[in-house]
Amino acid sequence: MTEDQARKRLKSAIDAAGGQRAWARAHNLSAPFVNDVLHGNRQISDRICEALGLVRVVTYHVNFIPRAAE
């Protein structure tokens, strides 16, 4: 799942809860923080991931294979 997909999941959860304040209150988070995350101004926190049933997994990909020293 991409970060954008996680934000969409957050948006759906917020809508189901009746709004940002209601969702934030239900998960013991501040509404301004949830708003910042929703709009991409802050990174999705571990607490928001947990509330959404997600686990953050960081991966690194090689863009190129370095040449061996000759």
Phi, psi and omega in degrees: 000136178275169178297321178298320178294323177294321177295322176296322177296320176298315179301316179297319179295321178296314179299318180294330181277349180097011176136169183296316181297317181296316181294315180299314180299317181297336183246015177055046177236159177278141179298318178299323178295314179300319178298316179299317179295314181303322183266010174079013180275345177221156179287149177293123184278165177298324179294322177291318176304312181300317180296331180268358182076029181246160173232131179284130176232123180259131177236155177235137181239142177277125178275337180206161176254116182295145177286142177292147177296136181266000000 
